Amino acid sequence: MGGWRWMKRRFQVLFNKSEAEAELDDELRFHLEKEIELNLSAGMSQAEARRRALVAFGGVERHKEEVRHVRGARVLDDAVQDTRIAFRSFMKEPAFLAAVLLTLGLGIGGNVAMFGILEASLFRALPYPEPDRLVMGRVTWNGQVGQTVSGPDFFDYRERSGSFERLAAFTPWSMPQTLTGEGEPDRVPSIFVSPGFFAALGAVPVLGREFAPDEGELGGPNVVVISEGLWERRFGSDPDILGRGVTFGGTPSTVVGVMPASFRLMADVDAWFPLQRGGAWAGGRQFHNFILVGRLAPGVSMAQAQEDVDRISAALAEEYPDTNRDKGLNVAPLKEALSQRYETTLMVLMAAVATLLLIACGNVAGLLLARGSARRGELAVRSVMGAGQGRLARQLVTENALLAVGAGLVGVAMATGLQRGILSFVSLDLLGRVEPGLSGPSLGFALGLSALTVVAFGVIPALRLAGGDPAADLRSGARATGGRGATRFRNGLVVAQVALTAVLLSGAGLLLRSFSELQGVDPGFDDAHLLTAAVQIPSAEYQEPAARVEFFRQLSERIAAAPGVQKVGFTTHVPIRDPGGNVRVDRPELFGTAGVFGRLAYRRAVMPGYFDALGIPLRAGRDVALTDDPAAPRVIVLSQSLAEQIFPGENPLGRTVGVDQGGSEPATFEVVGVVGDVVPSHPAEGMEAAMYVPYSQSAGSRMSLAVRATDLAAAATAVRGVLREMDPDIPLAEAATMDEVESRVVADQRSMAAVLSAFAAVALLLAAVGLYGVLAYQVSRRLHEIGIRMALGADAGRMVSSVVRGGMTLVVVGLLVGLPVSYFAARLIREMLFGVGTGDPLTYAGVAVFLGGVAALACALPGFRASRVDPAVAFREE
C-alpha cells in the first residue's frame, strides 16, 4: 500500500495545477468578493449585492477566459521547451540514446513481427467467400480426432447429410505426377479432389470449369485442372489450353480448367485430378486417404452440422460394424482446423518475444535510473530555482515518451526483417504463404506497445527522480545515488531480468536437449552416404507388370555398374523419406468376417538387394528374389517386432499371414524372412512394425531408390544419365541425400530450438548488460569511498570480490525466482519435447551454471575497475 500511495502522490504532483495557476484562480475569487463588498457598502441588500456582483462577474469571466488562454499557451510553451531540453540532453549522450533505442527497438520489433505473423495466420479470415461457413471434416476414433476419412464414408456423409451446401474430399498430401510432352519431363505436385471441391471453397477458375459430377464416377473421362502458374510456365499462357490433351504419368488427360495463382489449400499444387468413386484412392472403408471440406448450408450452425454427421456415423457403425465401430467425423471451422497445428508454436514464440520486451524494458529502466541519478544535481538546481516537482516530472516523462516513440519507429523498421527471419525458420505451410509486412493492425499494435513502454520503463523512474530532496541532493554532490529506495528498485530490475532470462534459457535448453535426443535416434539402417530419389514410369507405356519389373531390374543393374556406386536398392517407400502406407496384417484365422483384422503395419514392396543396400540386418530366413514372380507363391518378409507380435515365442518362417489389400478377404502370404526394425516416418515415432513383399508380385509404376556411393553428387548425375538413356521422358525426381531427408523431417523441432535459443541469447546479453550497468554505476558512485579505502591499504582482490559478491547475490536471487517459474512455463512446450521431461534436472543445472558464469563475468568487469582506482584521482573527481 505504501508504494501505491507514493505513486498516487507523484501523479497528483504531475497532473494537478501548478502554484502559478492556483494563484490566478485566487485572484479571480478576490475580484468577485470585492464586487460584492462594494455593492453592500452602497446600501444594497445581500440578494441585490449578489445579483449585481454576478452581472459584474461576466467581465471577470471574460478575464478568466483570457487566463485560460494564457494557461494553454503556457502549457504549450512548456511542452516545446521540454522537448528542446530532451533533444539537447540526448545529443550530449549519443551512446546512451543508441543503447536505449536499439534495446527497446529490438523488443518492440520482435513483438510487432510476431503479432503480424499471429494476425495473418490465426486471426485473419481465409481468402475464400464467406469463410465463416467453411468447415473441415476429420475422422475420429473413440472421440479422438484423427485426420483422414475413407472414400466410401465420404460419399455416405455427402449424400445423407442436409447440413452442407457442398461437401467435398481431397487428398491432403501432394503426389507428384510426371508431365511429359513438349519439352523436358516435369514433376508436377498434384492431388485428387472430388467434384464440387472448388465450388465448396467458393474458388472460381480463371479459365474453364471444375470437374463435372460424371467425372467423379469410376470409368469417367480423364480430365485435369491445372494452376495458373503451370499454365504460364509450361504452356506459355496459351488461351486455347482448354480441351488440350496433356500427359500425366503416362496417362493422357484433357485440361478442363485453370485455377488462379492465389488459390491454395494446405499444399502448393499445380494439378488437380478427379476423385472417382470406387477408384484406387477411394476403395475400402478401412483405407483412409481424404480430408473433407464443406460449406454449411444457410442458417445451419456448426453444432447442428455436428449432430447431423453424428447421426450418420451411428448409422454407418451399425451397417458396417467391422470398419466403422467407434468411428465418427469431427466437424470444425476450417480456419480453426488449419491453424490448430501451429497454435502452440506461435503462442510460445509470442510469449518469448514478450518476455524479451520485459527484459529490455527492465534494462532501459535501469539505464534511466542510473542516468537520472547522475542528473540529480542538475534537477536539484532547477528545483531550487523554482521548478516544482510536477514540472520536473513532466520534463522526465517527456524525455521518456520521446525515447518510446523513437524506439517504436526503430522497432517498426526492424519488424519486417525479423518477420522474415522468423518465417524462414518456422513453417506455416498449411496456412498458405504468410508474407512479411506490416498491416494496419500491426501498426496499431506497435503504437500501443510504444505507449505501454513509457509506463513500463519511464513513468516510475521519472516520478522517483522528480520526488527527490533538492537540499540533500545538493549536499551529496556527485555521490548522489537516489537513496536506498532507488538502489532497491535498480536491484529489483536486475533480479527480474535474470529470472526472465532463466525462463527463456530453460525453454531453449529443453528444446535443444530434445533435438539432440531426436538426432540420436537409431533409424535401424545405415543412413550415411545414401542418395534417395523417386522414379515414376508411364503407366500407359508400361501397362504389364512384367514390363515394369523388367524396367526397374535393368535400371538397378545399370546404376550398380556406374562408377563410384557401391549398392542399389529399390522400394516403394524409403524409410523416413516416404511415410504412410500402413495396412492391417495378422494370422489368417484371426480375420474378421468383413476382412478387418489384427495389427497395423507399414507395407512396402522391395526388390532384391534392398535390405543389403540400406544396411537393414537380416535376422532369419532370406531376402526376396527375382524368382518370386506372379506365378510363384506369394511371400513376405516381416520386421522383427511384427513377427514377435503375430507369432510370439514361435518361429515365423514358413507360417502364413493375411494382409488386407482392400478385398472382402485378405491376401495370404508365406513368411520367408525376418529383418530388423527401422524408423519408417519420423524419428520421434521410433521403430515400427513393417512388412515387405516382392516388387515382382506387386508391381506399381512408382519406385523410390536408395544408392550407396562415395560421391553422392556424382551418383545422382550417373542415375540421371542412365534414366535418360533408357527413357528420356522419365525424370529422376526429388533427389536428396538421406542426411537432407532426415534434416527436413526434424526441421520444425530444429527451427523452434534455434529461434528460442536466439531469443534467449539476446535476453542473456541484455541481462548481462543490465547487471554490468548497475554494478558499474554503483562503483562510479563509490569512487570517493573506494579511493579512501585503497589509500588506507585495502586489498585489490577484496575490492573485486566485494563487487562480484554483491552482483552474484542478485543473480542467485534471480535464479531462485526464475528456475521454478521455468518449470511451470515449460508446460507450454511439453508437446514439442522428445526424450526430455519438463523437469529435466540437467537442463536447469546447465542454465544455472551458464547464466551464473556469464553474470560473474559481467560482475568482474566493474570489480576490476574498482580494484584499479587511484585514490588521488578519486579525491579530485569528488
Summary of the structure (lengths in Angstrom):
residues: 878
radius of gyration: 37.9
end to end distance: 38.1
largest distance: 136.0
contacts: 3011
relative contact order: 0.10
helix: 58%
strand: 16%
